[in-house]
């Protein structure tokens, strides 16, 4: 009966164990099938890049515009038109006093010549700065680390005449741990003064820095005399931690005589013993006072571990400190000052370049007026307004002519882009109402800056110039409609094939960038890439390591590990 019960229990246990094992393997299999990550083609994720745009906004009008502003000379000889007059391209509008214009032209030419010379000088100075080697203006610091002294800053303000004791230069004990000696004298106290007697079996111990030296008075204090035996001493270069403190080792004292060993007493306390510095070749010396000469000069000094006289070396140290007092800061730039000077010079050159381009526009306008002093109509149209001969200003035009056919739009362009935007440049216009895109062709760019750009913002340190553009296909537009304007001011054919993806898809590892892509077996793998610039604040350029044909996964989450099966996403996701 008992045997049957045992068999029954064994069978039940076997079933339970089998179920548990099967459950574990089943769960793992389930989990393995469940861990799948979605991937999508890089081509779907690629932002692309077509260069930097010059953006503004404007209003569609059924006329073009020509504005004539008062020249700097300020003297108008004659205005040929009146408000409401119809004019054709080439008709005279305003005539300036040629003498004044010619004088202004000469002045402007001289100004531009001086500006060119200034730019040349500034460029030369920049090249000189770039070739300049920085200087170290930090006051030199004498190396006293072998005496446990980190800095000589406290010595810099001390006037040494060469007659002071060397003890004024180097403290007797280490500045960071007063148990460690820089030099020893007859009055120096050994580390084990309380337990040692100076015998051969129990010598006095001094812990020192590796450059330690001893005065004659020290040797006189330990040598044999008529009244007593000499003392045994040991000097050891002490091992120090990062804070300059003694490195200690715990040791148990050796047991005493046999009677002590056989007597039940409390365990002896553990003691701490300083360790010698094993990185120093000569870190230990034992001196027998009985073997020393009869007398020493108390003020003379010797290096303990080499035995050489220290007077000459300490004299050299004093000379170095005296030389340091005569130190003068070298002329030139430090590394930081040089970088700042180069940056300032480059900023100045940028400012001068803007001034040059603005001056060149003014010069071209003056040359056009100086030929006969007449400003001609550039479009067919009607004179919309005329100011008095002494009227007009930088903000108010002297004469305004509006066109009489076609649809036009007016926007602004930064002076930094004036060399890239010319009559004939294509402007993209996007309607606020319909959302449709239209092409417009720049027909005219004002010679004079306007106040701000069409967005009412932008760089306050540069000027903006108004341009007029003609919309050829205007069937879906109407007069007065507002549009966003965009000029592709800078583009590169190579950039059209560049890959720009969300920064969230790129991770960092040990200073390198990588993405997670599907391999040929539809398993996730890590792919290292080279990144470039960031655009739009959220997309980063992938310069190498990734193609548009690759399929990419979001690289975060428990599924984003190498070897995870992949599946193609139904839609494109952005994180």
C-alpha positions as CSV (number, residue, x, y, z in Angstrom):
1,X,0.0,0.0,0.0
2,X,2.8,2.3,0.8
3,X,4.6,1.5,-2.4
4,X,1.6,2.5,-4.4
5,X,1.5,5.8,-2.7
6,X,5.1,6.5,-3.4
7,X,4.6,5.6,-7.1
8,X,1.6,7.9,-7.3
9,X,3.6,10.8,-5.8
10,X,6.5,10.3,-8.2
11,X,4.1,10.3,-11.2
12,X,2.4,13.5,-9.9
13,X,5.8,15.2,-9.5
14,X,6.9,14.1,-13.0
15,X,3.8,15.5,-14.5
16,X,4.3,18.8,-12.6
17,X,7.9,19.1,-13.6
18,X,7.1,18.3,-17.2
19,X,4.4,20.9,-17.3
20,X,6.7,23.5,-15.8
21,X,9.5,22.8,-18.2
22,X,7.1,22.8,-21.1
23,X,5.6,26.0,-19.9
24,X,9.0,27.7,-19.7
25,X,10.0,26.6,-23.2
26,X,6.6,27.5,-24.5
27,X,6.8,30.9,-23.0
28,X,10.2,31.6,-24.4
29,X,9.0,30.5,-27.8
30,X,6.0,32.8,-27.5
31,X,8.2,35.6,-26.4
32,X,10.7,35.0,-29.3
33,X,7.8,35.1,-31.8
34,X,6.4,38.2,-30.1
35,X,9.7,40.2,-30.3
36,X,9.4,41.7,-33.8
37,X,10.4,45.2,-34.8
38,X,9.1,47.4,-37.6
39,X,11.4,48.8,-40.3
40,X,10.8,51.2,-43.1
41,X,12.9,52.3,-46.1
42,X,15.3,55.1,-45.6
43,X,13.9,56.7,-48.8
44,X,10.6,57.2,-46.9
45,X,12.4,58.9,-44.0
46,X,14.8,61.1,-46.0
47,X,14.1,64.8,-45.6
48,X,16.4,65.7,-48.5
49,X,18.1,69.0,-48.7
50,X,17.9,71.7,-51.4
51,X,20.0,74.4,-49.9
52,X,19.2,77.4,-47.7
53,X,16.1,79.4,-48.7
54,X,15.6,83.2,-48.5
55,X,12.0,83.5,-47.3
56,X,9.5,86.4,-47.0
57,X,5.9,87.0,-47.9
58,X,4.0,89.3,-50.2
59,X,0.7,90.2,-51.8
60,X,-0.2,89.5,-55.4
61,X,-0.9,92.7,-57.4
62,X,-1.9,93.3,-61.0
63,X,1.0,95.7,-61.5
64,X,4.8,95.9,-61.3
65,X,6.6,98.7,-59.5
66,X,9.5,101.0,-60.0
67,X,10.5,103.3,-57.3
68,X,13.0,106.2,-57.8
69,X,14.7,107.4,-54.6
70,X,16.6,110.6,-54.0
71,X,20.3,110.2,-54.6
72,X,22.8,111.1,-51.9
73,X,23.7,114.4,-53.7
74,X,20.1,115.4,-53.0
75,X,19.9,117.9,-55.9
76,X,17.2,117.2,-58.5
77,X,17.5,119.3,-61.7
78,X,14.1,118.3,-63.2
79,X,11.2,115.8,-62.8
80,X,9.8,114.9,-66.2
81,X,6.6,113.2,-65.1
82,X,3.5,114.0,-63.1
83,X,1.1,111.8,-61.2
84,X,-1.2,109.9,-63.6
85,X,1.2,110.2,-66.6
86,X,1.5,107.1,-68.8
87,X,5.1,106.1,-69.5
88,X,6.9,103.5,-71.5
89,X,10.1,101.7,-70.8
90,X,13.0,104.1,-71.5
91,X,11.1,107.3,-70.9
92,X,13.0,109.8,-68.7
93,X,11.6,110.3,-65.2
94,X,14.1,112.4,-63.2
95,X,17.2,114.3,-64.1
96,X,19.9,115.1,-61.4
97,X,22.5,117.8,-61.5
98,X,25.3,116.0,-63.2
99,X,28.0,118.0,-61.5
100,X,26.7,116.9,-58.1
101,X,26.3,113.3,-59.3
102,X,29.8,113.3,-60.7
103,X,31.2,114.7,-57.5
104,X,29.3,112.0,-55.5
105,X,30.6,109.4,-57.9
106,X,34.2,110.5,-57.3
107,X,33.6,110.5,-53.6
108,X,32.0,107.0,-53.7
109,X,34.9,105.7,-55.9
110,X,37.4,107.0,-53.3
111,X,35.4,105.5,-50.5
112,X,35.3,102.1,-52.2
113,X,39.0,102.3,-52.9
114,X,39.7,103.0,-49.2
115,X,37.4,100.2,-48.2
116,X,39.2,97.8,-50.5
117,X,42.5,98.8,-48.9
118,X,41.1,98.3,-45.4
119,X,39.8,94.9,-46.4
120,X,43.2,94.0,-47.8
121,X,44.9,95.1,-44.6
122,X,42.4,93.2,-42.4
123,X,42.9,90.0,-44.5
124,X,46.7,90.3,-44.2
125,X,46.4,90.8,-40.4
126,X,44.1,87.7,-40.2
127,X,46.6,85.6,-42.1
128,X,49.4,86.8,-39.7
129,X,47.2,85.9,-36.7
130,X,46.6,82.5,-38.1
131,X,50.3,81.9,-38.5
132,X,51.1,83.3,-35.0
133,X,52.3,80.9,-32.4
134,X,50.7,81.4,-28.9
135,X,52.9,82.3,-26.0
136,X,52.7,81.0,-22.4
137,X,52.1,84.0,-20.1
138,X,51.9,81.8,-17.0
139,X,54.6,82.7,-14.4
140,X,57.1,79.8,-14.3
141,X,56.9,77.6,-11.3
142,X,60.1,75.9,-9.9
143,X,59.7,72.2,-9.5
144,X,59.9,71.4,-5.8
145,X,57.7,68.3,-5.9
146,X,60.6,66.0,-4.7
147,X,60.4,68.0,-1.5
148,X,56.6,67.7,-1.3
149,X,56.0,71.3,-2.3
150,X,53.3,71.8,-5.0
151,X,53.8,75.5,-5.8
152,X,56.2,78.3,-5.4
153,X,53.5,81.0,-5.5
154,X,54.1,81.9,-1.9
155,X,57.8,82.5,-2.8
156,X,57.1,84.8,-5.7
157,X,56.4,87.9,-3.5
158,X,59.4,87.3,-1.2
159,X,62.5,89.3,-1.8
160,X,65.6,87.0,-1.5
161,X,69.0,88.5,-1.2
162,X,71.0,85.3,-1.2
163,X,71.9,85.6,2.5
164,X,68.8,84.0,4.0
165,X,69.0,80.5,5.3
166,X,67.8,77.8,2.9
167,X,65.3,76.9,5.5
168,X,63.4,80.0,4.4
169,X,62.9,78.5,1.0
170,X,62.0,74.9,1.9
171,X,60.0,74.0,5.0
172,X,61.4,71.4,7.3
173,X,58.3,69.2,6.9
174,X,56.1,68.3,3.9
175,X,53.3,70.9,3.5
176,X,50.7,68.2,3.2
177,X,51.9,65.8,5.9
178,X,54.1,67.2,8.7
179,X,55.2,63.6,9.6
180,X,57.4,63.6,6.4
181,X,60.7,65.6,6.4
182,X,62.2,67.7,3.7
183,X,65.4,68.0,5.7
184,X,66.6,66.9,9.2
185,X,68.6,68.8,11.8
186,X,69.8,68.0,15.2
187,X,66.4,69.0,16.6
188,X,64.3,66.9,14.3
189,X,62.2,64.3,16.1
190,X,62.1,60.7,14.7
191,X,58.8,59.1,13.8
192,X,59.2,56.4,16.5
193,X,60.7,58.6,19.2
194,X,58.4,57.2,21.8
195,X,59.3,53.5,21.2
196,X,62.9,53.5,19.9
197,X,66.2,53.9,21.7
198,X,68.6,54.5,18.8
199,X,70.2,51.1,19.2
200,X,71.2,48.8,16.3
201,X,68.2,46.6,17.2
202,X,65.7,49.5,17.6
203,X,67.0,52.5,15.5
204,X,65.3,55.9,15.2
205,X,63.2,56.2,12.0
206,X,62.7,59.4,9.9
207,X,60.2,59.3,7.0
208,X,61.4,61.7,4.2
209,X,60.7,63.0,0.7
210,X,63.1,61.7,-2.0
211,X,65.0,65.1,-2.1
212,X,65.6,65.1,1.6
213,X,68.9,66.5,2.9
214,X,70.5,66.7,6.3
215,X,72.4,69.4,8.2
216,X,75.7,68.8,9.8
217,X,73.9,69.4,13.1
218,X,71.9,66.2,12.5
219,X,75.0,64.1,12.0
220,X,76.6,65.7,15.1
221,X,73.6,64.7,17.2
222,X,73.9,61.0,16.3
223,X,77.7,60.5,16.2
224,X,79.7,58.9,19.0
225,X,81.2,61.3,21.5
226,X,83.6,60.9,24.4
227,X,80.6,60.7,26.7
228,X,78.5,58.2,24.8
229,X,77.9,55.8,21.9
230,X,76.6,56.8,18.6
231,X,73.0,56.3,17.6
232,X,71.6,54.2,14.8
233,X,69.0,55.9,12.5
234,X,67.1,54.9,9.4
235,X,65.8,57.3,6.8
236,X,63.0,56.1,4.5
237,X,61.4,57.7,1.4
238,X,57.7,57.5,2.3
239,X,55.0,56.4,0.0
240,X,52.2,59.0,-0.4
241,X,48.6,58.9,-1.6
242,X,47.1,61.4,-4.1
243,X,46.6,63.9,-1.3
244,X,50.2,63.7,-0.3
245,X,49.5,61.8,2.9
246,X,51.5,58.8,4.2
247,X,50.2,55.5,2.9
248,X,49.9,53.2,5.9
249,X,49.8,49.4,6.3
250,X,48.2,47.6,9.2
251,X,50.6,45.2,10.9
252,X,50.3,43.0,14.1
253,X,53.3,43.2,16.4
254,X,55.5,40.2,16.7
255,X,54.9,38.1,19.9
256,X,57.3,38.4,22.8
257,X,59.1,35.7,24.8
258,X,57.9,32.1,25.3
259,X,56.3,33.0,28.6
260,X,54.0,35.5,26.8
261,X,53.2,33.0,24.1
262,X,52.1,30.4,26.7
263,X,50.1,32.9,28.8
264,X,46.5,33.6,27.8
265,X,46.2,37.3,27.3
266,X,44.1,39.6,25.1
267,X,45.2,39.8,21.4
268,X,47.8,42.5,20.7
269,X,46.3,45.6,19.0
270,X,47.0,46.1,15.3
271,X,49.3,49.0,14.5
272,X,49.7,51.1,11.3
273,X,53.1,51.4,9.7
274,X,54.1,53.8,6.9
275,X,55.1,52.1,3.6
276,X,58.3,53.0,1.7
277,X,57.9,54.4,-1.8
278,X,58.9,51.5,-4.1
279,X,58.9,53.7,-7.2
280,X,62.1,55.4,-5.8
281,X,65.3,53.6,-6.5
282,X,67.2,54.8,-3.4
283,X,64.4,54.9,-0.8
284,X,66.2,53.6,2.3
285,X,69.4,54.4,4.1
286,X,70.8,53.2,7.5
287,X,73.3,55.4,9.4
288,X,75.5,54.2,12.2
289,X,76.5,57.1,14.4
290,X,79.6,55.3,15.6
291,X,81.0,55.3,12.1
292,X,80.7,59.1,11.5
293,X,83.7,61.5,11.7
294,X,84.3,63.4,15.0
295,X,82.6,66.6,14.0
296,X,80.6,68.4,11.2
297,X,79.9,72.0,10.2
298,X,76.4,72.4,11.7
299,X,75.3,74.7,8.8
300,X,76.6,72.4,6.0
301,X,74.1,70.2,4.2
302,X,74.2,66.8,2.4
303,X,71.5,64.9,0.3
304,X,70.6,61.9,2.5
305,X,70.2,59.3,-0.2
306,X,73.0,60.2,-2.6
307,X,75.5,61.4,0.0
308,X,76.4,64.5,-2.2
309,X,76.8,67.9,-0.7
310,X,73.6,69.9,-1.0
311,X,75.0,73.4,-0.7
312,X,75.6,73.8,-4.5
313,X,72.1,72.5,-5.4
314,X,70.4,74.7,-2.9
315,X,72.3,77.7,-4.1
316,X,71.1,76.9,-7.6
317,X,67.6,76.8,-6.2
318,X,68.0,80.2,-4.6
319,X,69.4,81.6,-7.9
320,X,66.3,80.2,-9.8
321,X,64.0,81.9,-7.3
322,X,65.9,85.2,-7.7
323,X,65.6,84.9,-11.5
324,X,61.9,84.2,-11.1
325,X,61.5,87.6,-9.4
326,X,63.0,89.3,-12.5
327,X,60.6,87.4,-14.8
328,X,58.6,89.6,-17.2
329,X,55.4,88.5,-19.0
330,X,56.3,87.8,-22.7
331,X,54.7,89.8,-25.5
332,X,52.2,88.2,-27.8
333,X,48.9,86.2,-27.5
334,X,48.0,83.3,-25.3
335,X,46.1,80.5,-27.0
336,X,42.8,81.9,-25.8
337,X,43.7,85.5,-26.7
338,X,44.8,84.4,-30.2
339,X,41.5,82.5,-30.8
340,X,39.5,85.6,-29.7
341,X,41.6,87.9,-31.9
342,X,41.1,85.7,-34.9
343,X,37.3,85.6,-34.3
344,X,37.1,89.4,-33.9
345,X,39.1,89.8,-37.1
346,X,36.8,87.5,-39.0
347,X,33.7,89.3,-37.7
348,X,35.2,92.6,-38.8
349,X,35.9,91.2,-42.3
350,X,32.2,90.0,-42.5
351,X,31.0,93.5,-41.6
352,X,33.4,95.1,-44.1
353,X,32.2,92.7,-46.9
354,X,28.6,93.7,-46.2
355,X,29.6,97.4,-46.4
356,X,31.5,96.7,-49.7
357,X,28.6,95.0,-51.4
358,X,26.2,97.8,-50.3
359,X,28.7,100.3,-51.6
360,X,29.0,98.5,-54.9
361,X,25.2,98.7,-55.4
362,X,25.2,102.4,-54.6
363,X,28.2,102.9,-57.0
364,X,26.4,101.2,-59.9
365,X,23.3,103.4,-59.3
366,X,25.5,106.5,-59.4
367,X,27.3,105.4,-62.6
368,X,23.9,104.9,-64.3
369,X,22.9,108.5,-63.2
370,X,26.2,110.0,-64.0
371,X,26.1,109.2,-67.7
372,X,23.5,111.9,-68.4
373,X,22.0,112.5,-65.0
374,X,18.7,110.9,-66.1
375,X,16.8,108.1,-64.5
376,X,14.7,106.2,-67.1
377,X,11.5,104.1,-66.7
378,X,12.2,100.4,-66.5
379,X,8.5,99.3,-67.1
380,X,5.5,100.3,-69.1
381,X,2.9,101.8,-66.7
382,X,1.5,104.8,-65.0
383,X,3.1,107.3,-62.6
384,X,1.5,106.6,-59.3
385,X,3.1,109.4,-57.2
386,X,5.6,112.2,-57.4
387,X,7.2,114.0,-54.5
388,X,8.5,117.5,-54.7
389,X,12.0,118.1,-56.0
390,X,13.3,118.6,-52.5
391,X,11.1,115.8,-51.2
392,X,11.8,112.1,-51.1
393,X,14.0,110.3,-48.6
394,X,15.5,106.9,-47.9
395,X,12.1,105.6,-46.9
396,X,9.9,107.7,-49.3
397,X,10.5,107.4,-53.1
398,X,10.7,110.5,-55.3
399,X,8.8,108.8,-58.1
400,X,6.7,105.6,-58.2
401,X,5.7,103.9,-61.5
402,X,3.2,101.0,-61.5
403,X,2.8,98.5,-64.3
404,X,-0.5,98.1,-66.2
405,X,-0.6,94.4,-67.1
406,X,0.2,90.9,-65.6
407,X,0.4,89.7,-62.0
408,X,3.4,90.6,-59.8
409,X,4.5,90.0,-56.3
410,X,7.0,91.9,-54.1
411,X,9.2,90.4,-51.4
412,X,12.6,91.1,-49.7
413,X,16.0,89.6,-49.9
414,X,18.9,89.9,-47.5
415,X,22.0,91.9,-48.6
416,X,24.0,88.7,-47.8
417,X,22.2,87.1,-50.8
418,X,22.2,89.9,-53.3
419,X,25.0,88.4,-55.3
420,X,22.9,85.2,-55.7
421,X,19.6,86.8,-56.5
422,X,19.4,88.7,-59.8
423,X,16.7,89.5,-62.4
424,X,15.7,86.1,-63.8
425,X,16.0,84.3,-60.5
426,X,13.1,82.0,-59.8
427,X,10.9,82.6,-56.8
428,X,8.5,80.0,-55.4
429,X,5.2,81.4,-54.2
430,X,2.7,79.5,-52.1
431,X,-0.8,80.8,-51.8
432,X,-2.3,81.2,-48.3
433,X,-5.8,80.6,-49.6
434,X,-5.4,77.6,-52.0
435,X,-2.1,76.2,-50.8
436,X,-1.0,75.9,-54.5
437,X,2.6,76.7,-55.6
438,X,3.5,79.1,-58.4
439,X,6.7,80.2,-60.0
440,X,7.6,83.9,-60.3
441,X,10.6,85.4,-62.0
442,X,12.5,88.3,-60.5
443,X,12.2,91.4,-62.7
444,X,13.7,94.1,-60.5
445,X,15.7,94.5,-57.3
446,X,15.6,97.9,-55.5
447,X,18.9,99.8,-55.3
448,X,18.0,100.9,-51.8
449,X,17.3,98.9,-48.6
450,X,14.0,98.8,-46.9
451,X,13.3,98.8,-43.2
452,X,13.4,95.1,-42.1
453,X,12.2,92.2,-44.2
454,X,8.7,91.1,-45.1
455,X,8.5,88.9,-42.1
456,X,9.1,91.8,-39.7
457,X,12.1,89.9,-38.3
458,X,15.4,88.6,-39.4
459,X,19.0,89.6,-38.7
460,X,18.9,93.2,-37.4
461,X,22.6,93.7,-38.5
462,X,21.9,93.4,-42.2
463,X,19.8,95.3,-44.7
464,X,17.0,93.9,-46.8
465,X,16.2,94.9,-50.4
466,X,12.8,94.7,-52.0
467,X,12.4,92.8,-55.3
468,X,9.5,92.5,-57.8
469,X,8.7,89.2,-59.5
470,X,6.4,88.4,-62.4
471,X,4.0,85.4,-62.1
472,X,3.6,83.9,-65.6
473,X,1.0,81.2,-64.7
474,X,-1.5,83.3,-62.7
475,X,-4.8,81.7,-63.7
476,X,-5.4,80.4,-60.2
477,X,-4.4,83.6,-58.4
478,X,-6.3,86.9,-57.9
479,X,-5.3,90.4,-57.1
480,X,-4.7,91.0,-53.4
481,X,-4.0,87.3,-52.5
482,X,-1.2,86.7,-49.9
483,X,1.6,84.3,-50.6
484,X,4.7,82.9,-49.0
485,X,7.8,83.6,-51.0
486,X,10.9,81.4,-51.1
487,X,14.1,81.9,-53.1
488,X,16.6,79.1,-53.3
489,X,19.6,81.2,-52.7
490,X,22.1,78.5,-52.4
491,X,21.9,74.9,-53.6
492,X,24.2,72.1,-54.5
493,X,23.5,69.3,-57.0
494,X,25.3,66.9,-54.7
495,X,22.9,67.8,-51.8
496,X,19.8,66.6,-53.7
497,X,20.9,63.0,-53.2
498,X,22.0,63.5,-49.6
499,X,20.3,61.6,-46.8
500,X,18.9,63.5,-43.8
501,X,16.9,61.5,-41.2
502,X,15.4,62.3,-37.8
503,X,18.1,62.6,-35.2
504,X,16.1,60.2,-33.0
505,X,17.0,57.4,-35.3
506,X,20.8,57.9,-34.7
507,X,22.4,56.7,-31.5
508,X,25.9,57.2,-30.0
509,X,28.3,54.6,-28.7
510,X,31.9,55.3,-27.6
511,X,31.9,58.5,-29.6
512,X,30.6,56.8,-32.8
513,X,27.1,57.1,-34.4
514,X,25.0,54.1,-35.5
515,X,21.6,53.2,-36.7
516,X,19.6,49.9,-36.6
517,X,18.8,48.4,-40.0
518,X,17.5,45.1,-41.4
519,X,20.1,42.7,-42.8
520,X,19.7,40.3,-45.7
521,X,18.1,37.7,-43.3
522,X,15.5,40.2,-42.1
523,X,17.2,40.4,-38.7
524,X,18.1,43.7,-37.0
525,X,21.7,44.7,-37.0
526,X,23.8,47.7,-35.8
527,X,25.2,49.8,-38.7
528,X,27.8,52.5,-37.9
529,X,27.4,55.8,-39.9
530,X,29.2,59.0,-40.4
531,X,27.1,62.1,-39.7
532,X,27.3,65.7,-40.9
533,X,25.3,68.9,-40.4
534,X,21.9,69.2,-38.8
535,X,19.1,71.0,-40.7
536,X,15.7,72.2,-39.6
537,X,16.8,71.6,-36.0
538,X,15.7,67.9,-36.1
539,X,17.3,66.1,-39.1
540,X,20.9,65.0,-39.3
541,X,23.0,64.3,-42.4
542,X,24.2,60.8,-43.0
543,X,27.4,61.1,-45.0
544,X,28.2,57.4,-45.2
545,X,27.2,54.0,-44.0
546,X,23.5,54.2,-45.1
547,X,21.6,54.1,-48.4
548,X,18.1,54.9,-49.4
549,X,17.5,51.2,-50.1
550,X,18.3,50.2,-46.5
551,X,15.4,49.6,-44.0
552,X,15.7,51.4,-40.7
553,X,14.2,50.8,-37.3
554,X,13.6,53.1,-34.3
555,X,16.7,52.3,-32.2
556,X,15.1,52.3,-28.7
557,X,13.0,49.8,-26.8
558,X,13.4,46.2,-25.8
559,X,13.0,45.0,-29.4
560,X,15.8,47.3,-30.7
561,X,18.6,44.8,-30.3
562,X,20.7,42.9,-32.8
563,X,19.1,39.7,-34.0
564,X,15.5,40.7,-33.5
565,X,13.3,39.7,-36.5
566,X,11.9,42.6,-38.6
567,X,8.7,43.4,-40.4
568,X,7.9,46.1,-42.8
569,X,5.9,49.0,-41.4
570,X,2.6,49.9,-43.0
571,X,3.1,53.6,-42.5
572,X,6.0,56.0,-42.0
573,X,6.6,57.0,-38.4
574,X,8.4,60.0,-37.1
575,X,9.6,60.3,-33.5
